[in-house]
Amino acid sequence: MCTEHSSNKKTDSTNKTAHDQEHATWNRRSFIQALGLAGAGSMVLGGSNVSATAPSPLSVALSQAENDNILVIIRLKGGNDGLNTIVPVYNYDTYANLRPTIKHQQSDLLMLNDDFGIPNYMNPLESVWGEGSMKIIHGVGYPEQNLSHFRSSEIWASTQADSFEPTGWWGRYFEDLYPDYLINPPAVPPAIQIGSIGNLIFEGTDNNYAFSVANPNQLANVAENGSLHDVINIPDCVYGDKLLFMRATANTTFTYAGVINDAYMASTNNAPYTTQPLSDQLAIIARMIKGGLGTKVYMVSLETFDTHANQVENHETLLADLALSIKNFYTDLATAGYDDKVLSMTISEFGRRPYENGSNGTDHGAASPTMLFGAGLNGSGFVGDHPNINSSAWDNNDNLVPSTDFRDVYSTVLTDWFCLDPSVVNTILLNETYDNLDLGFNCEALGTQDFNNISTLFHIPTYRNNSTFIEITMTNSARVDIKLYNILGKEIATLSNEIFYPGTHVVDVKLKANQNLAYGQYIYRIHTGGQFYSKSILIK
């Protein structure tokens, strides 16, 4: 036991040891992100006993359209070299002349058809291809490719290339599906993300909709134990009180730890996974899927594909891990009958230049293939046209010109895999319409639901002169009830319960609360027109 204000050196030493041990295992960034203080997490009120909400018309439509299908996004972080992944044998001489040092010998290729082959170290995919569970989309990218890792990753996540868009395509989907997410989240995490923390793909206007962990070890700890931190063996002192609060809040924040643990423990792996990075991640995901977790979207990461130098060795290590991991993943899923319910899709922020550089590598490029896996593809094959690799066809930056827009891929997955109405898909893709590709799956028509008259409430927190406000824009007159909660789900105050007329209304949070509010994170919840909306807010 430690004693408050003790000057005993032994006690001080014990406290320092406990403090040091805590810092050795405590990831401050993960804690802050989980709390939502950095806009990268929003699980803080999952355990609060708040009544269920009335769903919006759009959320009903999305829920009705949902099926049992699952998507696993495999991020090849760093920019994958497409020409050394899917080798254009039909024009092998040109390919070889562009890459005299790093080219694959024809004798070392496994031919998928007469025109394209994969390196022999990807041989686990030979049987996947033969079983009809693999498709390759040629030349995926977007016009005027940005060659920055960060900016291009944002574009792939947000679908917006012309200007910065702070939300992601899956974030927008889940935001419409769960408008009251902070107060009344779904029973299972909408998405699970390993690595790539900070990527926009699951980011909504105010929430991140993924249960995010930095690495597979962190997720394995949650899956195996059901919580993050011990709240029993706590020293009895001021330090212990603070430690208890931090640990308990973190455990409450990760409200989905319990359901993840239940699903993980309800199944086992039935494939010979290795200890390579992607293999570790997919092994955990397979157990959660087979255990019936119900999460719709997973994202894993494999890095780094930024092969400016020593590409031959580095690329082989990465692609060998990808190939064997995919093979084992689907072998594992098939033992429980999930192989046709899970679609895996690779993404990478860009490809590489068609020619090698002076360091036995390739520099940032443009078009690159997207690979899809799963029995739901109903046959293996190639989709689209391969980019012309002759130098006369390159763009002004000496890059391959994309033949397939990556948003066509997204649109197809949303429309034909998840069976969403095309008008909803257009909203998710920022009101742009993209072409659907023939990927081997499709959905029956969803009916004639009217999405044209759906409206959502515009509301944002604003800050000025050391005060905190909520701005609400009304399109029609309605009673508006606004309540304020702390981060543990306790109601603090009613900020409004009155008729708001069309126009913009500004609510002074501290004034309306009529009490002293400590500095920190809170949640406000609006109830109007039979619908609930919630966001996090900072009291200054």
N, C-alpha and C positions, 0 to 999 in steps of 0.2 A: 504494500500500500504506500502511496506517496501522500505527503501532507502539504497543504496549501501554505505558501510563504516559508517553507522549510529552508533553513540554511545548512542543514546537514549535508556534508559533502558526498556521503554515500548515496543519499536520496537524490541529490543533484545529478550524480553520476548515473544512477538508475534511470532518471528521467531523460538524461541526454542520450543514453543508450536506446531507450524506447523511441525517442524522437528520431534518432539516426536510423533505426530500423524501419520506422514508418516511412521516412523519406526514401529509403532504399527500395521500397515496394510501391510507393504512392506515385501515381502518374498525375501530376497536377493538371496537365492539359486535358487528359481524359475526363477528369472530374469536372472541370469547368465546362467542357463541351457537353458532358452528360446533363449538367444542370440547365443547359440552354443559355448560359451567360455569354457564350461566344457564338450563339446562333447555330449551334451544330448538334443540338439534341433537344428532345422535348418529351421525355418520358416521366417528367417530374410528378405528375398527378395521377398516374395510372391506378394507384391504390385507393383513391378517394371515393367515398360512398356518395356519389352524385347520381341523381336519377338519369335514366336514359333520355336521349334527345329525340326530337321529332326530325326525321331525315328530310333533306331538301329533295326536290324533284330530280335534280341531277344525281345526287348520291344514290337515290333509289334506282335510277336507270343504270348507273354504274354497277351497283350491287346485283341487280337482276341479270346483267350481262356477264357477270363473272362466272367462270367455270373452275374446274380443278387444275387447270394448267399452271405451270410454274416456269419462271425464267431465271436462268443463271447467267449473269453477265461476267465474262472473263476479260478483265482489262489487261491488255498487253502493254504495260506502261513504258513509255519511252519512244515509241514509234517503231513498229515492227517492219522489217524488211520483207516485203511481199514477194519480190522476185526470187529470193532464196528460200522462201517458204513453199510457194507454189511455182514451180519452175516452168516457164513457157518453152517446152521442148519443140513446139512447132516452129519456133524461131531461135533455135539453140545457138546458132553461129553468132547472131547479133548479141544475144545474152552473154555468151562466153567472151566475146571481144570487149564488151563493156566491163567485164569483171575477170580479168586474166588471173588474178591471184585468189579471189574468194569464190569463184564459180564452183558449182557442183559438177562433178564429172557425170556424164550421161549414164555411165555404168553403175553409179552410186545412187541412182534414182529409182524409186518405186512408182511405176506408171499407173496413174488413176484412169487415164484413157490414152488415146493416141497423141494427145496434144500437151498434157500436163502431168508432171510428176512431183513427188515429195521426196526429200532426202531420206536415205535408208534408216537414219536414226529415229525417224518418226514412224517406224514400222508398226507400232501398236495400232495406228489409225488405218492400216491396210484392211484389217478385219472389220473395223467400224464402217469403212467405205463399202466393203463387200456385203455387209448386212443391211445396207440401205439407210444408214443412220448419219449421213454426213452430206452437207451441201457447202459449196464454196461460191461466194458472191464476188465476182471480179471487180477490181478497180473502184473500191468504195472510198468516197471522200466528199469534198464539196468545192464549189468554184472559188478561185483565188485563195488557195490554201494558205493559212497562216502557219508559219514555221516555228513559232514559239511553243514549247511544251505546254506552258501554263495557259496561254490564250487558246490554243487549239483544243486542249482538254476542256476548257470552259465551253467552247462551241459545241463539242460533241455531247456535253452534258446538258446544255441549255437549249440546243438546236438553233440558236440565234448567232449568225455570223457577222451581221452588219453592225451591231452595237452590243454593248455588254448587257446581258440579261441575268439577273441574280437568282433566278429559279431554274430548276432542272425539269426535264420532261416527266420523270417519275414523281418529283415533288409536286408538280402541278396536278398530276393524276390523283395523288393521295390527298391533296388539299381540297379538291372537289369532293372526294369520297368521304373525308372526315373533317368537315368544317369546324367541328367542336373538339378537335383532337387533343388539345391540352387538358381539357376537363374530362372528356369522355373518350379516351382512346379505345381502339378495338381490342379484343381479347388477346390477340397475338400480334407480334410486330409486323407491320406491313412489309418491311424490308429489313434485310440483314446485310451489313457491309463489313468486309474484312480488308483492312488497309485502305489506302486512298482517302483517309480522313481529310475533309476539307473540299473534296470534289463536290460539284454542284448537283449531281444527278438526282439526289433525293431531297434537294432543298426546295422548300416552299417559300412563300412570302415571309413567313414568320417562324416556321418550324422546319426541322430536318426530320424526315419520316423514316429514317433507317436506324436500327439498333447497330451502332458502329463501334468496332473495336480495332485497335491498331494492328493486331497480328493474330494468327490462329491460336497461339498459346493463351492469349487473353480470353478469347471466345471459349476455348476448351475449359478454362477455369470456371467460367460462368456456367457452361453446360454441365460440367461434372459436379459442381458444388451448389448451384442454385442461388449463389450470392457472391458478392465481391469481397466483403470484409467482415472480420470477426467483431461482433458487438457485445460479446459476453466477457471476455478477458480484458477489461478496461480498468486502468488504474483509477483509484478513488481520489481525484484531485481536480483542480481547474483544468489542467492539461487533459485529464481523462474526460471531463465533460465536453471539452471542445472536440476531442478525438471521437467520442461517441456520436456527437452531432454530425461531424463530417462523414463518419462511416455509415451511420444510419441514413443520412440524407443520400449518400451515394447508392446505398442498397435500395432505398425507395425510388431513386431516380431510375435505376435499372429494374423497373418494375417487371420487365419481361423475363428476368433471370429465372423465375420459377417455371414458367411454361417452356422455356428453352431447355431447362434441366429435365423436365418431365419427358419431353419428346426425345431428347438425347439418350436418356436412360432407358427408354422404351424400345430401343433398337440396338443393333450391333452392325459393325461393318463386315461384309462378306466378300471382300476383294483384297488382293495383296498390295495395299497402298504402300508407297515408299515414304521416306521422311523428307522428300523434296518439298519446296515451298508450296507449289500449287496442289500437290498431292495431299499435304496436311489440311489445307483449306477445304478441298472437296470431300475429304473423308468425314469431316465434322458436319458439313452440309448434308451429306447423304444420310447420316444418322438422324438429323433433325427432320428431313423430309420423310424418311421411312417411319419415324416415330410419330408422324401426324401433326407436326407443328402447325401447318396451315399458312405459313408465310408465303407470299406470292412471288417475291423478287429477292434474289441474292446477288451480291456483287463481290467477286474475289479479284485479287491482283497478282500479277506475276511481273517482276522487274529484274533487271532493267534492259529494255530493248533498244536503248540509245547506243547503238553499236558503231560509234565513230572509229574505234580501233579494235583490233583483235576480234573481229566479228566471227571468224570461222569457229573458234572455240566457244565464245560466249553464246552465240546463237544456237549452237548445237545443244548446249546445256539447257537452255530455256525451252527450245522446241521439243527436246526429248522429254522434259518434265511435262509439258503440255500434252503430248501425245499419250504417254503412259497414264497420266492422271485421268484424261478423258476416258480411256479404255476401262480403267478400273472403276471409275465413277459410274459408268453405265452398266458395267457388269454387276456392281453392287446394287444399283437401283432396280435392275431387272429381277433380282431375287425377291423383291417385294412388289413387283408389278408396276413400278413407277417409271420405267424407261421411256414409255410413250407419253408421259405426262410432264416431262421435264425437257425444256428446250435450253440448250446452252449456246451462247453467242459470244464470239470474240469482238472486242473493239480495241482500237489503238488510235492515238491522237493524229497520227499521220504515218505515211510509209517512209521509204528512203529513196535517195537519188538512184536513177537507173545504173549509174556507173560508180565504181569504187573510188575511194580517195587514196591519199598517199600513206595512210596508216593501216592498211588492210581492213578497212571498214567502209561504211557508207554514211553520208550526211543526211540531214533532214530533207524529206521529200514530200510527196503528196499521196497519190492513190495507193491502196493496199487492199488485199483480199480480206473479207470477213468470213469466218468459218462458223458453221452452225452444226450442232450435233443433237441427236435424239431420234428415237424410233418414230416420233410423231411427224418427222419429215417425210415419211412414206417414200423413201427412195433416195439414193445418193445422186449427185450431179452438180453441174455448174450453172450459175445464174448470171446473166448479163454477158457483156463483151469484155475481153481482156484489153487493157490499155495498149495502144501501139507503142512498142519499145524502141522504134527507130527514132533517131535524134531529130529528124525533120518534124516529128509529131509532138515533141516536148513543149511545155509551156515556156514562158520567158525566164523562168528560174531553173531551166533544165530538169523539170520534173515531169513525171507521167501525168497525163490529163485524166481525171476521174471519169469513169463511165457509169457509175451508180452513185446517186446521192445517199449519204448515210441516213438521211431522214426518210427515204423510201423504205429502208430496212425497218426503222422504228415504226412507221405507219403500218407496215405489213404485220409486224408482231402485235401491235395493239388491236388491229382490226381483225386479223385472221387467226391469231393464237389466243388472245384474250377476249375476242368477240365483242369489242366495243363498237358502238354505233359510230359510223364515219364522222358525224357532226361533232361528237364528243372528242374523237381523235384530232380533228382540226383544231379544237380549242386547246387541247394538250400541246399540239405542235404550233402554238402561237398563231392560230387562224390562217395557217398556210396549208394547202392541199398538196400531198405528194403521191407519187405513183405506188401502187401495190405490186409486189413482186410475186412470182410463182415459186413459193418455197415448199409446196407440197402439202399444205394444210389450209383449210378455209372454214368459215362459219356459215351457218344458215342465217338468213335475214332475221334481224332482231325485231321486226315489226315496225309500226308507224308511230312510235312515241314522239311527242312534240317537244323538241328541245329549244325551239325558237324563243319561247317566252320565259325562259329560266333567267332569273336575276339573282345576283349575290350582293351582299351588303359590303360596301367599302368602308373599312375602319382601320385606323392606324394610330399608334401612340406617337406623340410629338413632345418635344422638350424645348423649353426656352425659359430664361430668367429663373433658373433653379427650380422650375416647376414642371409638373408632368401632366399632360393632357391626352384625352382620347378624342380624335376627330372622326365623326360619323357623317357620311353623306346619305341622305334619304331621297328616294325617288318618289315616294308616296307617304302619306300620313299614316302613322302607326304608333302604338304604345311600345316604348323601348325600356326594358329592364336591364340594368347593368350592375353586376356584383363584382366585388374585388376579393381575391383569394390569396393566401400566402402560398409558398412553394410546396407546403405539405398538404394543401387541399382544404385548409380551414377558411371558412368565409369570414372576411374581415369587415366588409361594409357594403351597403347598397348605395351605389353612386347615382342611380337614376331609376325612376319608375313613373314615366309620364309620356304624354303624346309628343312625338317629334314630327314636325311638318317637313315637307320637301325642302331640301337645301342641306347646307353643311352645319353641323352642330358641334360645339367644342365643350368637352366636359373637363373641368379642373378636378383632377383626382384627389389631391390633398384637401381641397376646399370641400368637395362633396362627401369625402369620408368623414369629415368633422371629428378627426382625432389625430393624434401624433402617429405618423407612419415612419417606421425605421427605414433607413436607406437600404435598398436591396431589390431583389427580384420578386415580382408578384405576377398574378394572372388576372386578367379581367375577362368576364363572360357576358356576352350580350344575348338577350332573348327578345326576339321580335318576329312577328308574323309566323309563329309556330316553329321557328328555326333558332338554333343556338350557334354562336360564333365565339371563339376564344383566341386570345393572344397573350404572349408574355409582355410585361411592361416593367420598366425600371423606375423606382421612386427615388428621386434625387433630393 
